[in-house]
Amino acid sequence: MSWLHKIKSILIGNQEDNISISPEIAGAVLLFEVMKMDEMVTQEEEERYYERLQYHFKQTKEDVKNLAQQAEVQLESATDYHQLIRALNEQMTISQKVELLQSMWDIALADGVVAAEERHLIRKIADLLHLRESEIIEAKTAAIRRYNRQRHR
C-alpha cells in the first residue's frame, strides 16, 4: 500500500473496517506478528506457533496450516491492528484473551530470547485488549513456567 493510499485511508476512513474478521484469523495474525517481530524466525518459534494455533483454536494440523496461511495474507494487507483487536475484543472473553497473550509469550520465549521488539508488541496488544496488569503478569508468568518445564525435560 502506497503512502498516499495510507494517508487517504486515514483522512477519509478505512473502508475495510466493515469487513468482518474471525477471532481465529485475528489471533493467528497477531501470533504470527510476534513470531516474525525480531526478523529472525527460528524453528522453535515456528513449531511453537503451529502448536499454539492448534491448542488455542482447537483445530487439526491441516486446518492450522490453512489458518496460518490466511493469517500471513491478512497481515500483509493490514494497515494497523484496529480491525484485528476489535474482532478479539468483541468476540473473546477475558480468559480467552489472557490465553492468547500466553501464546504470544510462548512464541516469543521459544528461542530462549525475548527480543525488545517482541516484548513491546506483546505489551501493546495486551493494552489494546484492555487487559489488567495482573492479567498481563499472569500470562507472562504462565508462559515462563511452561518454557522452563519444557527446557528441563
C-alpha positions as CSV (number, residue, x, y, z in Angstrom):
1,M,0.0,0.0,0.0
2,S,1.5,3.3,-1.0
3,W,2.0,6.1,1.5
4,L,-0.6,8.2,-0.4
5,H,-3.2,5.4,-0.1
6,K,-2.4,5.1,3.7
7,I,-2.9,8.9,4.2
8,K,-6.1,8.8,2.2
9,S,-7.5,5.9,4.3
10,I,-6.6,7.8,7.5
11,L,-8.3,11.0,6.3
12,I,-11.5,9.6,4.8
13,G,-11.7,6.4,6.9
14,N,-10.8,2.9,6.0
15,Q,-13.5,1.1,4.0
16,E,-12.1,-2.2,5.2
17,D,-13.4,-1.5,8.7
18,N,-16.7,-3.1,7.6
19,I,-15.1,-6.4,6.8
20,S,-15.6,-9.0,9.5
21,I,-12.6,-10.9,10.7
22,S,-13.0,-14.1,12.8
23,P,-11.2,-14.2,16.2
24,E,-9.2,-17.2,14.9
25,I,-7.8,-15.2,12.0
26,A,-7.2,-12.1,14.2
27,G,-5.4,-14.2,16.8
28,A,-3.4,-16.1,14.2
29,V,-2.3,-12.8,12.7
30,L,-1.1,-11.4,16.0
31,L,0.7,-14.6,16.9
32,F,2.4,-14.6,13.5
33,E,3.4,-11.0,14.0
34,V,5.0,-11.9,17.4
35,M,6.9,-14.8,15.7
36,K,8.4,-12.6,13.0
37,M,8.8,-9.4,15.1
38,D,12.5,-9.9,15.7
39,E,13.0,-10.6,11.9
40,M,14.6,-14.0,12.6
41,V,12.1,-16.8,12.8
42,T,13.7,-19.9,14.4
43,Q,12.5,-23.4,14.0
44,E,11.5,-23.4,17.7
45,E,9.3,-20.3,17.2
46,E,7.7,-21.7,14.1
47,E,6.9,-25.0,15.9
48,R,5.5,-23.2,18.9
49,Y,3.4,-21.0,16.6
50,Y,1.7,-24.0,15.0
51,E,1.4,-25.8,18.4
52,R,-0.2,-22.7,19.9
53,L,-2.6,-22.3,17.0
54,Q,-3.7,-25.9,17.3
55,Y,-4.1,-25.6,21.0
56,H,-5.7,-22.2,21.2
57,F,-8.2,-22.7,18.3
58,K,-8.8,-26.4,18.7
59,Q,-8.1,-27.2,15.0
60,T,-6.4,-30.1,13.1
61,K,-2.9,-29.7,11.8
62,E,-4.2,-29.2,8.3
63,D,-6.7,-26.5,9.4
64,V,-3.9,-24.8,11.4
65,K,-1.8,-24.6,8.2
66,N,-4.7,-23.1,6.3
67,L,-5.3,-20.7,9.2
68,A,-1.6,-19.7,9.2
69,Q,-1.6,-19.0,5.5
70,Q,-4.7,-16.8,5.9
71,A,-3.1,-15.0,8.8
72,E,0.0,-14.3,6.7
73,V,-2.1,-12.9,3.9
74,Q,-4.2,-10.8,6.3
75,L,-1.0,-9.4,7.9
76,E,0.4,-8.4,4.6
77,S,-2.8,-6.4,3.8
78,A,-3.4,-4.9,7.3
79,T,-2.5,-1.3,7.8
80,D,-2.9,-1.4,11.6
81,Y,-4.2,-3.7,14.4
82,H,-7.5,-1.9,14.8
83,Q,-9.7,-4.4,12.9
84,L,-7.9,-7.4,14.5
85,I,-8.2,-6.1,18.0
86,R,-11.8,-5.1,17.5
87,A,-12.6,-8.7,16.4
88,L,-10.9,-10.1,19.6
89,N,-12.4,-7.5,21.9
90,E,-15.9,-8.2,20.6
91,Q,-15.8,-11.9,20.5
92,M,-13.4,-13.2,23.2
93,T,-13.7,-13.4,26.9
94,I,-11.1,-12.0,29.3
95,S,-9.8,-15.5,30.0
96,Q,-9.5,-16.2,26.2
97,K,-7.5,-13.0,25.7
98,V,-5.2,-14.0,28.6
99,E,-4.7,-17.4,26.9
100,L,-3.9,-15.7,23.6
101,L,-1.4,-13.4,25.4
102,Q,0.2,-16.6,27.0
103,S,0.6,-18.0,23.5
104,M,2.3,-14.8,22.4
105,W,4.8,-15.1,25.3
106,D,5.2,-18.9,24.4
107,I,6.2,-18.0,20.9
108,A,8.5,-15.1,22.0
109,L,10.2,-17.4,24.5
110,A,10.6,-20.4,22.2
111,D,14.1,-19.5,21.0
112,G,15.2,-18.7,24.5
113,V,15.5,-14.9,23.9
114,V,12.7,-12.4,24.1
115,A,13.7,-9.5,21.9
116,A,12.7,-6.0,22.9
117,E,10.5,-5.7,19.8
118,E,8.6,-8.9,20.8
119,R,8.2,-7.6,24.4
120,H,7.0,-4.2,23.1
121,L,4.5,-5.7,20.7
122,I,3.0,-8.1,23.3
123,R,2.6,-5.2,25.7
124,K,0.9,-3.1,23.1
125,I,-1.5,-5.9,22.2
126,A,-2.3,-6.5,25.9
127,D,-3.1,-2.9,26.4
128,L,-5.3,-2.8,23.2
129,L,-7.1,-5.9,24.5
130,H,-7.9,-4.0,27.7
131,L,-6.2,-6.5,30.0
132,R,-5.3,-5.5,33.5
133,E,-1.7,-5.5,34.8
134,S,-2.4,-8.6,36.9
135,E,-3.7,-10.5,33.8
136,I,-0.7,-9.5,31.8
137,I,1.7,-10.7,34.5
138,E,-0.4,-13.9,34.9
139,A,0.0,-14.6,31.1
140,K,3.8,-13.9,31.1
141,T,4.4,-16.0,34.3
142,A,2.4,-19.0,33.0
143,A,4.4,-18.9,29.7
144,I,7.7,-18.7,31.5
145,R,6.8,-21.6,33.8
146,R,5.8,-23.7,30.7
147,Y,9.0,-22.7,28.9
148,N,11.1,-23.8,32.0
149,R,9.3,-27.1,32.3
150,Q,9.8,-27.9,28.6
151,R,13.5,-26.9,28.8
152,H,14.1,-29.3,31.7
153,R,12.6,-32.4,30.1
